[in-house]
Amino acid sequence: MAFAEMARRLQQAQAGEVLHLIGYLMPSRRGARILKLNIIEWIQEGDHGLLQENRP
């Protein structure tokens, strides 16, 4: 789950691209067994193999 600027930047990620997501899991609603990932920040792996940090 991502909002605002984070969602816009994640939308530009290509299929198959490696992203290291930082966030937390929580139930989608109270008492639910389904979890959602709330993304706080992410790191994108570049073509050169180095990690590139993407923060808002």
C-alpha positions as CSV (number, residue, x, y, z in Angstrom):
1,M,0.0,0.0,0.0
2,A,1.5,3.3,-1.0
3,F,0.2,6.8,-1.2
4,A,0.9,10.1,-2.9
5,E,4.6,10.6,-4.0
6,M,5.6,7.1,-3.0
7,A,2.8,5.6,-5.2
8,R,3.8,7.7,-8.2
9,R,7.4,6.7,-7.9
10,L,6.6,3.0,-7.5
11,Q,4.3,3.2,-10.5
12,Q,7.4,3.9,-12.7
13,A,9.1,0.6,-11.6
14,Q,9.4,-1.9,-14.5
15,A,8.0,-5.5,-14.3
16,G,10.8,-7.8,-13.1
17,E,12.8,-4.9,-11.5
18,V,14.2,-5.7,-8.1
19,L,12.9,-3.4,-5.3
20,H,13.8,-3.7,-1.6
21,L,10.7,-2.6,0.2
22,I,10.8,-1.3,3.8
23,G,7.6,-1.2,5.7
24,Y,5.3,-3.3,7.9
25,L,2.5,-5.8,7.6
26,M,-0.9,-5.2,9.1
27,P,-4.4,-6.8,8.7
28,S,-6.4,-5.3,5.9
29,R,-9.2,-4.7,8.4
30,R,-9.8,-5.6,12.1
31,G,-9.8,-9.3,12.6
32,A,-8.9,-10.1,9.0
33,R,-6.5,-12.9,8.0
34,I,-5.4,-11.1,4.9
35,L,-2.4,-8.8,5.4
36,K,-1.3,-5.7,3.5
37,L,2.2,-4.2,3.2
38,N,2.4,-0.6,4.2
39,I,5.5,0.8,2.4
40,I,7.6,3.4,4.3
41,E,10.5,3.6,1.8
42,W,12.1,1.5,-0.9
43,I,15.5,0.8,-2.4
44,Q,15.9,0.2,-6.1
45,E,18.6,-2.1,-7.5
46,G,20.3,-0.4,-10.4
47,D,21.6,-2.0,-13.6
48,H,25.1,-1.7,-12.2
49,G,24.2,-3.9,-9.1
50,L,24.5,-1.0,-6.7
51,L,21.5,-0.1,-4.5
52,Q,20.0,3.3,-5.0
53,E,18.0,4.7,-2.1
54,N,14.6,6.4,-2.9
55,R,13.2,8.4,-0.1
56,P,10.4,11.0,-0.2
